[in-house]
């Protein structure tokens, strides 16, 4: 039935939205150094915006240090510029072959700012899930009128859609709460 396909497509899109929230949450800085903090930074390499992960080896040899080793040494300045231009608040140390990022200990005020940043990203994910629900509802109503579906079946599908929406919003919230605990841990 075409209406079940609408639900399946919507669920796949909701999964992608929650996965995007997970990736965004990983990019929010905590007191620990993790490569995911800088992996998705866009670097202007060869006149094309490119994610840092595809231009360099990124590692965290110490709890408060990220080391970026570009495969092409001519990109060091571009990588440095991308890090400075990002909202990470980190200053790169360049020795000509490597870039080192010292992760300073977070102050209480900075932790609160990071939590606000995280809440904003989680809310964007929740809004995306609700938008997907609205589009699916519109599509279900349109298709059910054309297919002569009974009001009970239409209501059942809308109930299933709402359950999916609740499930994925809860998943986004759980990601946010876990990351918040990580940020606030001293």
C-alpha positions in Angstrom: 0.0 0.0 0.0 1.4 3.4 -1.0 0.5 5.0 2.4 2.8 2.6 4.3 5.5 3.6 1.9 5.0 7.3 3.0 5.6 6.1 6.6 8.7 4.1 5.7 10.2 7.0 3.8 9.4 9.5 6.6 11.0 7.1 9.1 14.2 6.9 7.0 14.3 10.7 6.8 13.8 11.0 10.6 16.7 8.6 11.2 18.9 10.8 9.0 17.8 13.9 11.0 18.6 12.3 14.3 22.0 11.1 12.9 22.7 14.7 11.9 21.9 15.8 15.5 24.4 13.1 16.7 27.1 14.4 14.4 26.4 18.0 15.4 26.6 17.1 19.1 30.0 15.4 18.5 31.3 18.7 17.1 30.5 20.5 20.3 33.6 20.9 22.4 34.0 19.3 25.8 37.0 19.4 28.1 38.5 16.4 26.3 40.2 16.3 22.9 38.4 14.3 20.3 39.2 14.2 16.5 35.4 14.5 15.8 35.7 18.1 17.1 37.5 19.2 13.9 36.8 16.5 11.4 33.9 18.3 9.7 35.6 21.7 9.5 35.4 23.1 6.0 38.8 24.0 4.7 39.2 26.0 1.5 41.6 23.6 -0.3 42.3 23.9 -4.0 39.6 26.5 -4.3 37.0 24.0 -3.0 35.5 23.7 0.5 36.6 20.3 1.7 36.1 18.6 5.1 39.3 18.5 7.1 39.0 14.7 7.6 39.7 14.2 3.9 42.8 16.5 3.9 44.7 15.3 7.0 45.3 12.7 9.6 43.7 13.8 12.9 44.5 12.3 16.3 44.2 13.0 20.0 47.4 11.6 21.5 46.7 13.3 24.9 43.4 14.2 26.7 43.9 17.9 25.9 45.7 17.8 22.5 44.6 17.3 19.0 47.2 16.8 16.3 46.4 17.5 12.6 48.9 16.2 10.1 48.0 17.3 6.6 48.9 15.0 3.7 49.7 18.1 1.6 51.9 20.5 3.6 50.9 23.4 1.4 47.4 23.2 3.0 48.7 24.1 6.5 47.8 27.8 6.2 44.3 27.0 4.9 43.7 24.5 7.7 44.9 27.1 10.2 42.6 29.7 8.8 39.6 27.3 8.9 40.3 26.5 12.6 40.6 30.2 13.5 37.4 31.0 11.6 35.4 28.3 13.3 33.4 28.8 16.5 35.6 26.3 18.4 37.6 29.1 20.2 40.9 27.2 19.7 44.3 28.7 18.6 46.3 26.4 16.3 50.1 26.0 16.8 51.8 25.4 13.5 55.3 23.9 13.3 55.4 23.6 9.5 54.5 19.9 9.4 51.8 19.6 12.1 49.1 21.6 13.6 48.6 21.2 17.4 45.4 22.3 19.1 45.6 22.6 22.9 42.2 22.1 24.5 42.1 24.5 27.5 40.1 23.5 30.6 36.6 24.8 30.3 35.4 27.6 32.6 31.9 27.3 34.1 30.8 30.2 31.9 32.1 28.5 28.7 30.4 25.2 29.7 27.1 27.0 29.9 27.7 28.6 26.5 28.5 25.2 25.0 25.3 23.7 26.6 23.3 26.6 25.0 25.0 25.8 21.6 24.1 22.1 22.1 20.5 22.8 22.9 20.2 24.9 19.8 21.5 22.1 17.6 19.2 19.5 19.3 16.2 21.9 18.8 17.1 22.2 15.1 16.9 18.4 14.9 13.6 18.3 16.7 12.2 20.9 14.3 13.4 18.9 11.4 11.6 15.8 12.7 8.4 17.8 13.2 8.7 19.3 9.7 9.1 15.8 8.3 5.9 14.7 10.2 4.0 17.7 8.8 5.0 16.8 5.2 4.1 13.2 5.7 0.7 14.2 7.1 0.0 16.3 4.1 1.1 13.5 1.8 -1.0 10.9 3.6 -4.1 13.1 3.5 -3.7 13.8 -0.2 -3.1 10.1 -1.1 -5.9 8.9 1.1 -8.5 11.1 -0.5 -7.4 9.9 -4.0 -7.4 6.2 -2.9 -10.7 6.2 -1.1 -9.2 5.2 2.3 -11.5 5.1 5.2 -11.3 7.7 8.0 -10.3 4.9 10.5 -7.4 3.8 8.4 -6.2 7.4 7.9 -6.4 8.0 11.6 -4.4 4.8 12.3 -1.7 5.9 9.9 -1.6 9.4 11.5 -1.3 7.7 14.9 1.7 5.6 13.7 3.3 8.7 12.3 2.9 10.5 15.6 4.5 7.5 17.4 7.5 7.7 15.0 7.8 11.4 15.6 7.8 11.0 19.3 10.4 8.2 19.1 12.8 10.3 17.0 12.4 13.5 19.1 13.1 11.4 22.2 16.2 10.0 20.5 17.4 13.6 19.7 16.7 14.6 23.3 18.7 11.6 24.6 21.7 12.5 22.5 21.5 16.1 23.8 21.2 15.0 27.5 24.2 12.6 27.1 26.4 15.3 25.5 25.2 17.9 28.1 26.4 15.5 30.9 29.7 15.2 29.1 30.1 19.0 28.8 29.3 19.7 32.4 31.5 16.9 33.8 34.6 18.5 35.4 
